[in-house]
């Protein structure tokens, strides 16, 4: 069973609305633009998701597993289900981290919440970033940020990086 807390129900209700906005869309630049327009910086949804993610860290239901000390933490918020459009929803709290290399077998959608001025996830600041199916990378954060990860089918494949990506 996943951790719960005072604000998790409110977070799940908002995440289900986001997932409804994602449902049926290809994971591509058009979806990234849609998410930034409808749920991005400057929207009430982005402000609420930011507030609730911070509450989730405090309450222990977001970014609750230390991967590499307090500067690299992750935690699952929701399992894949019809309400999440078949995606798992993960959370991360990272500071100046080059994370574990992986492949997005079915793609990945990220919401980036900088906690320090200039914080970025894979070169992107506040807002949404969509990775296509079969894309691969080191999840790299400069400065400190909270991240929401939406994984279709809950699938991600950790693997050794190709020789040219060490």
TIRO-2110 file (N, C-alpha, C; in Angstrom, 1 decimal):
// TIRO-2110
0.8, -1.2, 0.0, N, 1, A
0.0, 0.0, 0.0, CA, 1, A
0.9, 1.2, 0.0, C, 1, A
0.5, 2.2, -0.8, N, 2, A
1.2, 3.5, -0.9, CA, 2, A
0.9, 4.4, 0.3, C, 2, A
1.9, 5.2, 0.7, N, 3, A
1.7, 6.1, 1.9, CA, 3, A
0.6, 7.1, 1.6, C, 3, A
-0.1, 7.5, 2.7, N, 4, A
-1.1, 8.5, 2.6, CA, 4, A
-0.8, 9.7, 3.5, C, 4, A
-1.7, 10.7, 3.4, N, 5, A
-1.5, 11.9, 4.3, CA, 5, A
-2.7, 12.8, 4.1, C, 5, A
-2.7, 13.8, 4.9, N, 6, A
-3.8, 14.7, 4.9, CA, 6, A
-4.2, 15.3, 3.6, C, 6, A
-3.2, 15.7, 2.7, N, 7, A
-3.5, 16.3, 1.5, CA, 7, A
-3.5, 15.4, 0.3, C, 7, A
-3.3, 14.1, 0.5, N, 8, A
-3.1, 13.2, -0.7, CA, 8, A
-4.4, 13.0, -1.5, C, 8, A
-5.5, 13.0, -0.8, N, 9, A
-6.8, 12.9, -1.6, CA, 9, A
-7.0, 14.1, -2.5, C, 9, A
-6.7, 15.2, -2.0, N, 10, A
-6.8, 16.4, -2.8, CA, 10, A
-5.9, 16.4, -4.0, C, 10, A
-4.7, 15.9, -3.8, N, 11, A
-3.7, 15.7, -4.8, CA, 11, A
-4.2, 14.7, -5.9, C, 11, A
-4.7, 13.6, -5.4, N, 12, A
-5.1, 12.6, -6.4, CA, 12, A
-6.3, 13.1, -7.2, C, 12, A
-7.2, 13.9, -6.7, N, 13, A
-8.3, 14.4, -7.4, CA, 13, A
-7.8, 15.3, -8.5, C, 13, A
-6.8, 16.2, -8.2, N, 14, A
-6.2, 17.1, -9.2, CA, 14, A
-5.4, 16.3, -10.3, C, 14, A
-4.7, 15.2, -9.8, N, 15, A
-3.9, 14.4, -10.7, CA, 15, A
-4.8, 13.7, -11.7, C, 15, A
-6.0, 13.2, -11.2, N, 16, A
-6.9, 12.6, -12.1, CA, 16, A
-7.4, 13.5, -13.2, C, 16, A
-7.6, 14.8, -12.9, N, 17, A
-8.0, 15.8, -13.9, CA, 17, A
-6.9, 16.0, -14.9, C, 17, A
-5.6, 16.0, -14.4, N, 18, A
-4.5, 16.1, -15.4, CA, 18, A
-4.4, 14.9, -16.3, C, 18, A
-4.6, 13.7, -15.7, N, 19, A
-4.6, 12.4, -16.5, CA, 19, A
-5.7, 12.4, -17.5, C, 19, A
-6.9, 13.0, -17.2, N, 20, A
-7.9, 13.1, -18.2, CA, 20, A
-7.5, 14.0, -19.3, C, 20, A
-6.7, 15.0, -19.1, N, 21, A
-6.2, 15.8, -20.1, CA, 21, A
-5.1, 15.2, -21.0, C, 21, A
-4.5, 14.1, -20.4, N, 22, A
-3.4, 13.4, -21.2, CA, 22, A
-4.0, 12.2, -21.9, C, 22, A
-5.1, 11.6, -21.4, N, 23, A
-5.7, 10.4, -22.0, CA, 23, A
-5.9, 10.5, -23.5, C, 23, A
-5.4, 9.5, -24.2, N, 24, A
-5.6, 9.4, -25.6, CA, 24, A
-4.6, 10.2, -26.5, C, 24, A
-3.7, 11.0, -25.9, N, 25, A
-2.8, 11.8, -26.6, CA, 25, A
-1.5, 11.0, -26.8, C, 25, A
-0.9, 11.2, -28.0, N, 26, A
0.5, 10.7, -28.2, CA, 26, A
1.5, 11.5, -27.3, C, 26, A
2.5, 10.8, -26.9, N, 27, A
3.5, 11.5, -26.0, CA, 27, A
4.5, 12.2, -27.0, C, 27, A
4.2, 13.5, -27.3, N, 28, A
5.0, 14.2, -28.2, CA, 28, A
4.9, 15.7, -27.9, C, 28, A
5.5, 16.5, -28.8, N, 29, A
5.6, 18.0, -28.6, CA, 29, A
4.2, 18.6, -28.4, C, 29, A
3.2, 18.1, -29.1, N, 30, A
1.8, 18.7, -29.0, CA, 30, A
1.3, 18.5, -27.6, C, 30, A
1.5, 17.3, -27.0, N, 31, A
1.0, 17.1, -25.7, CA, 31, A
1.8, 18.0, -24.7, C, 31, A
3.1, 18.1, -24.9, N, 32, A
3.9, 19.0, -24.0, CA, 32, A
3.3, 20.4, -24.1, C, 32, A
3.0, 20.9, -25.3, N, 33, A
2.4, 22.3, -25.4, CA, 33, A
1.1, 22.4, -24.7, C, 33, A
0.2, 21.3, -24.9, N, 34, A
-1.1, 21.3, -24.3, CA, 34, A
-1.0, 21.4, -22.7, C, 34, A
-0.1, 20.5, -22.2, N, 35, A
0.1, 20.5, -20.7, CA, 35, A
0.6, 21.8, -20.2, C, 35, A
1.5, 22.5, -20.9, N, 36, A
2.1, 23.8, -20.5, CA, 36, A
1.0, 24.8, -20.6, C, 36, A
0.1, 24.7, -21.6, N, 37, A
-0.9, 25.7, -21.7, CA, 37, A
-2.0, 25.5, -20.7, C, 37, A
-2.5, 24.3, -20.5, N, 38, A
-3.6, 24.0, -19.6, CA, 38, A
-3.3, 23.8, -18.1, C, 38, A
-2.0, 23.3, -17.8, N, 39, A
-1.7, 23.0, -16.5, CA, 39, A
-0.3, 23.6, -16.1, C, 39, A
0.2, 24.5, -16.9, N, 40, A
1.6, 25.0, -16.7, CA, 40, A
1.7, 26.2, -15.8, C, 40, A
2.9, 26.7, -15.7, N, 41, A
3.2, 27.8, -14.9, CA, 41, A
2.2, 29.0, -15.2, C, 41, A
1.7, 29.5, -14.1, N, 42, A
0.8, 30.6, -14.2, CA, 42, A
-0.7, 30.2, -14.1, C, 42, A
-0.9, 28.8, -14.1, N, 43, A
-2.3, 28.3, -14.0, CA, 43, A
-2.6, 28.0, -12.5, C, 43, A
-3.8, 28.0, -12.2, N, 44, A
-4.2, 27.5, -10.8, CA, 44, A
-3.8, 26.1, -10.6, C, 44, A
-3.9, 25.2, -11.6, N, 45, A
-3.6, 23.8, -11.5, CA, 45, A
-2.1, 23.7, -11.1, C, 45, A
-1.2, 24.4, -11.8, N, 46, A
0.2, 24.3, -11.5, CA, 46, A
0.5, 24.8, -10.1, C, 46, A
-0.2, 25.9, -9.7, N, 47, A
0.0, 26.4, -8.3, CA, 47, A
-0.5, 25.4, -7.3, C, 47, A
-1.6, 24.7, -7.5, N, 48, A
-2.1, 23.7, -6.6, CA, 48, A
-1.3, 22.5, -6.6, C, 48, A
-0.8, 22.0, -7.7, N, 49, A
0.1, 20.8, -7.8, CA, 49, A
1.4, 21.1, -7.0, C, 49, A
1.9, 22.3, -7.2, N, 50, A
3.1, 22.7, -6.5, CA, 50, A
2.9, 22.7, -5.0, C, 50, A
1.8, 23.3, -4.5, N, 51, A
1.5, 23.3, -3.1, CA, 51, A
1.3, 21.9, -2.5, C, 51, A
0.6, 21.1, -3.3, N, 52, A
0.3, 19.7, -2.8, CA, 52, A
1.6, 18.8, -2.8, C, 52, A
2.4, 19.0, -3.8, N, 53, A
3.7, 18.3, -3.8, CA, 53, A
4.5, 18.6, -2.6, C, 53, A
4.6, 19.9, -2.3, N, 54, A
5.4, 20.3, -1.1, CA, 54, A
4.8, 19.7, 0.2, C, 54, A
3.4, 19.7, 0.2, N, 55, A
2.7, 19.1, 1.4, CA, 55, A
3.0, 17.6, 1.4, C, 55, A
3.0, 16.9, 0.3, N, 56, A
3.3, 15.5, 0.2, CA, 56, A
4.7, 15.1, 0.7, C, 56, A
5.7, 16.0, 0.4, N, 57, A
7.0, 15.7, 1.0, CA, 57, A
7.0, 15.8, 2.5, C, 57, A
6.3, 16.9, 3.0, N, 58, A
6.3, 17.1, 4.4, CA, 58, A
5.5, 16.0, 5.1, C, 58, A
4.4, 15.5, 4.5, N, 59, A
3.6, 14.4, 5.1, CA, 59, A
4.1, 13.0, 4.8, C, 59, A
5.1, 12.9, 3.9, N, 60, A
5.7, 11.6, 3.7, CA, 60, A
5.1, 10.7, 2.7, C, 60, A
4.3, 11.2, 1.8, N, 61, A
3.7, 10.4, 0.7, CA, 61, A
4.2, 10.8, -0.7, C, 61, A
5.1, 11.8, -0.7, N, 62, A
5.8, 12.1, -2.0, CA, 62, A
7.3, 12.1, -1.7, C, 62, A
8.1, 11.6, -2.7, N, 63, A
9.5, 11.6, -2.6, CA, 63, A
10.0, 11.1, -1.2, C, 63, A
9.5, 9.9, -0.9, N, 64, A
9.7, 9.4, 0.5, CA, 64, A
10.8, 8.3, 0.6, C, 64, A
11.4, 7.9, -0.5, N, 65, A
12.4, 6.9, -0.5, CA, 65, A
13.8, 7.5, -0.9, C, 65, A
14.8, 7.4, -0.1, N, 66, A
16.1, 7.9, -0.4, CA, 66, A
16.8, 7.0, -1.3, C, 66, A
17.2, 7.5, -2.5, N, 67, A
17.9, 6.7, -3.5, CA, 67, A
19.4, 7.0, -3.3, C, 67, A
19.8, 8.2, -3.0, N, 68, A
21.2, 8.6, -2.8, CA, 68, A
21.2, 9.7, -1.8, C, 68, A
20.8, 9.5, -0.6, N, 69, A
20.7, 10.5, 0.4, CA, 69, A
19.6, 11.4, 0.2, C, 69, A
19.5, 12.5, 0.9, N, 70, A
18.4, 13.4, 0.9, CA, 70, A
18.3, 14.2, -0.4, C, 70, A
19.4, 14.2, -1.2, N, 71, A
19.4, 15.0, -2.5, CA, 71, A
18.9, 14.2, -3.6, C, 71, A
18.5, 12.9, -3.5, N, 72, A
17.9, 12.1, -4.6, CA, 72, A
16.9, 11.2, -3.9, C, 72, A
15.6, 11.6, -4.0, N, 73, A
14.5, 10.8, -3.4, CA, 73, A
13.4, 10.6, -4.4, C, 73, A
12.8, 9.5, -4.3, N, 74, A
11.6, 9.2, -5.1, CA, 74, A
10.5, 8.5, -4.3, C, 74, A
9.3, 8.5, -4.9, N, 75, A
8.2, 7.8, -4.3, CA, 75, A
7.0, 7.7, -5.2, C, 75, A
6.3, 6.6, -5.2, N, 76, A
5.1, 6.5, -6.0, CA, 76, A
3.9, 7.1, -5.3, C, 76, A
3.2, 7.9, -6.0, N, 77, A
2.0, 8.5, -5.5, CA, 77, A
0.7, 7.7, -5.9, C, 77, A
0.7, 7.1, -7.1, N, 78, A
-0.5, 6.4, -7.6, CA, 78, A
0.0, 5.3, -8.5, C, 78, A
-0.7, 4.1, -8.4, N, 79, A
-0.5, 3.0, -9.3, CA, 79, A
-1.2, 3.2, -10.6, C, 79, A
-0.9, 2.6, -11.7, N, 80, A
-1.6, 2.7, -12.9, CA, 80, A
-3.1, 2.2, -12.7, C, 80, A
-4.0, 3.0, -13.2, N, 81, A
-5.4, 2.7, -13.0, CA, 81, A
-6.2, 3.4, -14.1, C, 81, A
-7.5, 3.1, -14.2, N, 82, A
-8.4, 3.9, -15.1, CA, 82, A
-8.4, 5.3, -14.8, C, 82, A
-8.3, 5.7, -13.5, N, 83, A
-8.4, 7.1, -13.1, CA, 83, A
-7.1, 7.8, -13.5, C, 83, A
-6.0, 7.1, -13.6, N, 84, A
-4.7, 7.8, -14.0, CA, 84, A
-4.4, 7.5, -15.5, C, 84, A
-5.4, 7.1, -16.3, N, 85, A
-5.2, 6.9, -17.7, CA, 85, A
-4.1, 5.8, -17.9, C, 85, A
-4.1, 4.8, -17.0, N, 86, A
-3.2, 3.7, -17.1, CA, 86, A
-1.7, 4.1, -16.8, C, 86, A
-1.5, 5.2, -16.1, N, 87, A
-0.1, 5.6, -15.8, CA, 87, A
0.1, 5.5, -14.3, C, 87, A
1.4, 5.2, -13.9, N, 88, A
1.8, 5.4, -12.6, CA, 88, A
2.2, 6.8, -12.4, C, 88, A
2.0, 7.3, -11.2, N, 89, A
2.5, 8.7, -11.0, CA, 89, A
3.5, 8.6, -9.8, C, 89, A
4.7, 9.1, -10.2, N, 90, A
5.8, 9.0, -9.3, CA, 90, A
6.2, 10.5, -8.9, C, 90, A
7.0, 10.6, -7.8, N, 91, A
7.5, 11.9, -7.4, CA, 91, A
9.0, 11.8, -7.1, C, 91, A
9.6, 12.9, -7.3, N, 92, A
11.1, 13.0, -7.0, CA, 92, A
11.4, 14.3, -6.4, C, 92, A
12.4, 14.3, -5.5, N, 93, A
13.0, 15.5, -4.9, CA, 93, A
14.5, 15.4, -5.2, C, 93, A
15.0, 16.2, -6.0, N, 94, A
16.4, 16.1, -6.4, CA, 94, A
17.1, 17.4, -6.3, C, 94, A
18.4, 17.3, -6.0, N, 95, A
19.3, 18.5, -5.9, CA, 95, A
20.6, 18.1, -6.6, C, 95, A
21.0, 18.8, -7.6, N, 96, A
22.2, 18.6, -8.3, CA, 96, A
22.6, 17.1, -8.5, C, 96, A
21.7, 16.4, -9.2, N, 97, A
21.8, 15.0, -9.3, CA, 97, A
21.8, 14.6, -10.8, C, 97, A
22.7, 13.6, -11.1, N, 98, A
22.6, 12.9, -12.3, CA, 98, A
22.1, 11.5, -11.9, C, 98, A
20.8, 11.3, -12.2, N, 99, A
20.1, 10.0, -11.7, CA, 99, A
20.5, 8.8, -12.5, C, 99, A
19.7, 7.7, -12.2, N, 100, A
20.0, 6.4, -12.8, CA, 100, A
19.5, 6.4, -14.3, C, 100, A
20.4, 6.0, -15.2, N, 101, A
20.1, 5.9, -16.6, CA, 101, A
18.9, 5.0, -16.8, C, 101, A
18.0, 5.4, -17.7, N, 102, A
16.8, 4.6, -18.0, CA, 102, A
16.2, 4.8, -19.3, C, 102, A
15.4, 3.9, -19.7, N, 103, A
14.6, 4.0, -21.0, CA, 103, A
13.2, 4.2, -20.6, C, 103, A
12.5, 5.1, -21.3, N, 104, A
11.1, 5.3, -21.1, CA, 104, A
10.4, 4.4, -22.2, C, 104, A
10.1, 3.2, -21.8, N, 105, A
9.6, 2.2, -22.7, CA, 105, A
8.3, 2.6, -23.4, C, 105, A
7.5, 3.3, -22.7, N, 106, A
6.2, 3.8, -23.2, CA, 106, A
6.1, 5.3, -23.2, C, 106, A
7.3, 6.0, -22.9, N, 107, A
7.3, 7.4, -22.8, CA, 107, A
7.2, 7.8, -21.3, C, 107, A
7.4, 9.1, -21.1, N, 108, A
7.3, 9.7, -19.8, CA, 108, A
6.9, 11.2, -19.9, C, 108, A
6.1, 11.6, -18.9, N, 109, A
5.6, 13.0, -18.8, CA, 109, A
6.1, 13.5, -17.5, C, 109, A
6.7, 14.7, -17.5, N, 110, A
7.2, 15.3, -16.2, CA, 110, A
6.7, 16.6, -16.0, C, 110, A
6.4, 16.9, -14.7, N, 111, A
6.0, 18.3, -14.3, CA, 111, A
7.2, 18.7, -13.4, C, 111, A
7.8, 19.8, -13.8, N, 112, A
9.0, 20.3, -13.1, CA, 112, A
8.6, 21.5, -12.2, C, 112, A
9.0, 21.4, -10.9, N, 113, A
8.7, 22.4, -9.9, CA, 113, A
10.1, 22.9, -9.3, C, 113, A
10.7, 23.9, -9.8, N, 114, A
11.9, 24.4, -9.3, CA, 114, A
11.7, 24.9, -7.8, C, 114, A
12.6, 24.5, -6.9, N, 115, A
12.6, 24.9, -5.6, CA, 115, A
13.7, 26.0, -5.3, C, 115, A
14.5, 26.1, -6.2, N, 116, A
15.6, 27.2, -6.2, CA, 116, A
15.6, 27.9, -7.6, C, 116, A
15.9, 29.2, -7.5, N, 117, A
16.0, 29.9, -8.8, CA, 117, A
16.9, 29.2, -9.8, C, 117, A
16.4, 29.1, -11.0, N, 118, A
17.3, 28.5, -12.0, CA, 118, A
17.3, 27.0, -12.0, C, 118, A
16.6, 26.3, -11.2, N, 119, A
16.6, 24.8, -11.1, CA, 119, A
16.0, 24.3, -12.4, C, 119, A
16.6, 23.2, -12.9, N, 120, A
16.2, 22.6, -14.2, CA, 120, A
16.2, 21.1, -14.1, C, 120, A
15.3, 20.5, -14.9, N, 121, A
15.3, 19.0, -15.1, CA, 121, A
15.6, 18.8, -16.5, C, 121, A
16.7, 18.1, -16.8, N, 122, A
17.2, 17.8, -18.2, CA, 122, A
17.1, 19.1, -19.1, C, 122, A
17.6, 20.2, -18.5, N, 123, A
17.7, 21.4, -19.3, CA, 123, A
16.4, 22.2, -19.4, C, 123, A
15.3, 21.8, -18.7, N, 124, A
14.0, 22.5, -18.7, CA, 124, A
13.7, 23.0, -17.3, C, 124, A
13.2, 24.2, -17.3, N, 125, A
12.8, 24.8, -16.0, CA, 125, A
11.3, 24.5, -15.7, C, 125, A
10.7, 25.4, -15.0, N, 126, A
9.3, 25.1, -14.5, CA, 126, A
8.4, 24.8, -15.7, C, 126, A
7.5, 23.8, -15.4, N, 127, A
6.5, 23.5, -16.4, CA, 127, A
6.6, 22.0, -16.7, C, 127, A
6.1, 21.6, -17.9, N, 128, A
6.0, 20.2, -18.4, CA, 128, A
7.0, 19.9, -19.4, C, 128, A
7.4, 18.6, -19.4, N, 129, A
8.3, 18.1, -20.4, CA, 129, A
7.8, 16.7, -20.7, C, 129, A
7.7, 16.3, -22.0, N, 130, A
7.3, 15.0, -22.5, CA, 130, A
8.4, 14.3, -23.2, C, 130, A
8.6, 13.1, -22.8, N, 131, A
9.6, 12.2, -23.5, CA, 131, A
8.9, 11.1, -24.3, C, 131, A
9.3, 11.0, -25.5, N, 132, A
8.6, 10.0, -26.4, CA, 132, A
8.9, 8.6, -26.0, C, 132, A
8.1, 7.6, -26.4, N, 133, A
8.4, 6.2, -26.1, CA, 133, A
9.8, 5.8, -26.7, C, 133, A
10.5, 5.0, -25.9, N, 134, A
11.8, 4.5, -26.2, CA, 134, A
12.9, 5.5, -26.0, C, 134, A
12.6, 6.7, -25.6, N, 135, A
13.7, 7.7, -25.3, CA, 135, A
14.4, 7.2, -24.1, C, 135, A
15.7, 7.6, -24.0, N, 136, A
16.6, 7.2, -22.9, CA, 136, A
17.3, 8.5, -22.4, C, 136, A
17.7, 8.4, -21.1, N, 137, A
18.5, 9.5, -20.5, CA, 137, A
18.9, 9.3, -19.1, C, 137, A
19.8, 10.1, -18.6, N, 138, A
20.1, 10.3, -17.2, CA, 138, A
19.2, 11.4, -16.7, C, 138, A
18.3, 11.2, -15.8, N, 139, A
17.5, 12.3, -15.3, CA, 139, A
18.4, 13.2, -14.5, C, 139, A
18.7, 14.4, -15.0, N, 140, A
19.7, 15.3, -14.5, CA, 140, A
19.0, 16.6, -14.0, C, 140, A
19.2, 16.9, -12.7, N, 141, A
18.7, 18.1, -12.1, CA, 141, A
19.8, 19.0, -11.7, C, 141, A
19.7, 20.2, -12.1, N, 142, A
20.6, 21.3, -11.5, CA, 142, A
19.8, 22.1, -10.5, C, 142, A
20.5, 22.4, -9.4, N, 143, A
19.9, 23.0, -8.3, CA, 143, A
18.9, 22.1, -7.7, C, 143, A
17.8, 22.6, -7.1, N, 144, A
16.8, 21.7, -6.3, CA, 144, A
15.5, 21.8, -7.0, C, 144, A
14.8, 20.7, -7.2, N, 145, A
13.5, 20.7, -7.8, CA, 145, A
12.7, 19.5, -7.4, C, 145, A
11.4, 19.6, -7.4, N, 146, A
10.4, 18.6, -7.3, CA, 146, A
10.0, 18.2, -8.6, C, 146, A
9.8, 16.9, -8.9, N, 147, A
9.3, 16.4, -10.2, CA, 147, A
8.2, 15.4, -10.0, C, 147, A
7.2, 15.6, -10.8, N, 148, A
6.1, 14.6, -11.0, CA, 148, A
6.4, 13.8, -12.2, C, 148, A
6.4, 12.5, -12.2, N, 149, A
6.7, 11.6, -13.3, CA, 149, A
5.4, 10.8, -13.6, C, 149, A
4.9, 10.9, -14.8, N, 150, A
3.8, 10.0, -15.3, CA, 150, A
4.3, 9.0, -16.2, C, 150, A
4.2, 7.7, -15.9, N, 151, A
4.7, 6.6, -16.6, CA, 151, A
3.6, 5.7, -17.2, C, 151, A
3.4, 5.8, -18.5, N, 152, A
2.3, 4.9, -19.1, CA, 152, A
2.6, 3.4, -18.8, C, 152, A
1.6, 2.8, -18.2, N, 153, A
1.8, 1.4, -17.8, CA, 153, A
2.7, 1.2, -16.6, C, 153, A
3.1, 2.3, -16.0, N, 154, A
4.1, 2.2, -14.9, CA, 154, A
5.4, 1.7, -15.3, C, 154, A
5.7, 1.7, -16.6, N, 155, A
6.9, 1.1, -17.1, CA, 155, A
8.1, 2.0, -17.2, C, 155, A
9.2, 1.6, -16.7, N, 156, A
10.5, 2.3, -16.9, CA, 156, A
11.6, 1.2, -16.8, C, 156, A
12.6, 1.3, -17.6, N, 157, A
13.6, 0.2, -17.7, CA, 157, A
14.9, 0.8, -17.3, C, 157, A
15.4, 0.5, -16.1, N, 158, A
16.8, 0.9, -15.7, CA, 158, A
17.8, 0.0, -16.4, C, 158, A
18.8, 0.6, -17.0, N, 159, A
19.8, -0.2, -17.7, CA, 159, A
21.1, 0.6, -17.7, C, 159, A
22.2, -0.2, -18.1, N, 160, A
23.5, 0.5, -18.2, CA, 160, A
23.4, 1.5, -19.4, C, 160, A
24.1, 2.6, -19.3, N, 161, A
24.1, 3.6, -20.4, CA, 161, A
24.9, 3.1, -21.5, C, 161, A
24.6, 3.4, -22.8, N, 162, A
25.5, 3.1, -23.9, CA, 162, A
26.9, 3.8, -23.6, C, 162, A
27.9, 3.3, -24.2, N, 163, A
29.3, 3.7, -24.0, CA, 163, A
29.4, 5.2, -24.3, C, 163, A
28.6, 5.8, -25.2, N, 164, A
28.8, 7.2, -25.6, CA, 164, A
28.0, 8.1, -24.6, C, 164, A
27.3, 7.5, -23.6, N, 165, A
26.5, 8.4, -22.7, CA, 165, A
27.0, 8.3, -21.3, C, 165, A
28.2, 7.8, -21.0, N, 166, A
28.7, 7.7, -19.6, CA, 166, A
28.8, 9.0, -19.0, C, 166, A
END
